[in-house]
Amino acid sequence: MSTPSQKATISIKAKVKEVIKDSRFTLEHRINKCGSVVRGWRNYHRFCDMSQHNLWSLRYWLWKFIRKQGRYNRYQTNKVIKRAIPAISWSACKFVIVKGDKSPYDGDFVYWSKRENAHYDGITARLLKKQNHKCTECNLSFISGDIAELHHIDGNHDNWKPINLEVLHRECHQHQTVHGQVRVRTAG
């Protein structure tokens, strides 16, 4: 499980303290700038396990600093802190680690096609699985970089029955008969 490094955590705390202590700007401006710095740091680490990196100590330090300024009562300070240290959603391990013995050049097209399946959702993903990640027209496996398109067999785009749908390579889909006519790509 990946987490932000200790060096990265120390640097964000130092950066926030530097921004908030910069007296050239108004307190409101410093709070907003602090929020953008923290938001950027959290977005950068959004695929890491952030359960231990809620920046509690920084939040507490910032709360005391803002209270010392004398402009906000404790309830207002709590609202301002939410702007200064915004919560960003994160999800650890959203990526899929490649198996240790797999390589794009090992010929296992089904494995790599299943990894690419994450780019598709709903009916396209279900049909790819049903078709064993192969195009029904050319019977070749979908490999990395191939674009899969949903094809209505009877040409009726209002008919979404699973028996009427199939997934084809983009190139195969362009040459399908549509309403009795073959689609021809026009230049220009």
Steps between C-alpha positions, in 0.01 A plus 500: 500500500646836401493801730645850472863502610602656828700756301186598303297536820766717663527717188122566483496600866792738444340646186167564676676668795701714258187607311293574810778706666557716190378837632508670159150368432172516688402210723216406263738488204749288696224256603386460138859451380555245774189315380630482143840371618343225714248412227784459249700281740199281574404469134856394418478226765135405435585138415701452820371381836425832669341353814809589706556835322205713606738783596349525849804668656513755218127563535542558876797734448304695239195521726711652781671741257168628361348534848802705611429752225179591688275532195294185539326329788549124537195409289606728216855364528371145455327607176813679376715192574284298259600747228865501604536120519234362265401134505575322173366154424765232457498133417798283573603235252252604232760385250563132427855379548641299209569139590871435549546267202287696249633706214321669209721293272425155650201435270237482775251732329210400723684615815584839351154538351344443841720775641381736226141399581511746791465783244156373404192485715153354503384302200826532306699345785247217539502428126881500488504241777231294325695513172821397682653836405488422127345691213206305355580620147871420461530263800819676616556588866478859613850614591627812670418806294212341306173690514194286563166624369149377568318376189124453456466193278160591352597867453225619735666719763188487715529121536726446804425131548822309580440265205510802266831637630862406439838666553722555198834664427450853372636395159262203481207714612561756225446237232172359632181518301269765640143504373602319180785736418871460567651786692782659301739742659512821299818700472500857626 
